[in-house]
Amino acid sequence: MPTEYAHPGCRVSTSIADFLTFGSGELDSNGFWEKPCYECARNHEKKFKDDFPCWPFSKEYLEMKKQRSEWPFNEKEEEK
């Protein structure tokens, strides 16, 4: 796996939640970067689909996650 992406200085690590994180600057003890890189994360997801999702998360992933978490509640509301 390459260590440099769209921007010089961007790096990859693994978060405490076991997904890849992209960015630069200081890496905290949980595997998150001081300066997250959205573009490098999206480029990596395109090249390596099995690594989805990468942090910082895409808007599409966050929306999908939100819809999944709301799904049971939406169903209950419809029953009323």
C-alpha positions in Angstrom: 0.0 0.0 0.0 1.5 3.4 -0.9 2.3 5.8 1.9 1.8 9.0 -0.1 -1.4 10.1 -1.9 -2.8 13.2 -3.6 -0.8 15.6 -1.3 2.8 15.4 -0.3 2.9 14.7 3.5 -0.4 12.8 3.6 -0.1 9.5 5.4 -2.3 6.5 6.3 -2.8 4.9 9.6 -5.3 2.5 11.3 -7.8 3.9 13.8 -8.7 2.3 17.1 -12.0 1.2 15.3 -9.9 -0.7 12.7 -10.5 1.5 9.6 -7.9 3.5 7.7 -7.4 7.1 8.4 -5.7 9.7 6.0 -4.1 13.0 6.8 -1.0 14.8 8.1 0.4 16.4 11.2 0.2 14.7 14.6 -1.3 11.3 14.8 -3.2 10.8 18.1 -3.3 7.6 20.2 -6.6 6.6 18.5 -5.1 6.7 15.0 -6.7 10.0 13.9 -4.7 12.8 12.1 -4.4 16.4 13.2 -5.2 17.5 9.6 -7.5 14.9 8.0 -7.4 14.5 4.2 -10.8 13.9 2.6 -9.3 13.7 -0.9 -6.7 11.1 -0.2 -9.3 9.0 1.7 -11.7 9.1 -1.4 -8.8 8.3 -3.8 -7.9 5.2 -1.7 -11.5 4.0 -1.5 -11.7 4.1 -5.3 -8.5 2.1 -5.7 -9.1 -0.4 -2.8 -12.9 -0.9 -2.5 -12.4 -3.5 0.3 -11.0 -0.8 2.5 -14.3 1.2 2.6 -15.0 3.3 4.6 -11.9 5.4 5.2 -11.7 8.4 7.5 -12.4 11.2 7.1 -15.7 9.6 6.1 -17.5 10.6 2.9 -20.8 12.4 3.0 -22.4 9.4 1.2 -21.1 7.0 3.9 -22.4 9.3 6.7 -25.8 9.6 5.1 -26.0 5.8 4.6 -25.0 5.3 8.3 -27.6 7.9 9.4 -30.3 6.2 7.4 -29.5 2.8 8.8 -29.6 4.1 12.4 -32.9 5.8 11.8 -34.5 2.9 9.8 -36.1 1.1 12.8 -37.5 4.4 14.1 -39.0 5.4 10.8 -40.7 2.0 10.6 -42.2 2.5 14.1 -43.4 6.0 13.2 -45.2 4.6 10.1 -47.1 2.1 12.2 -48.8 4.8 14.3 
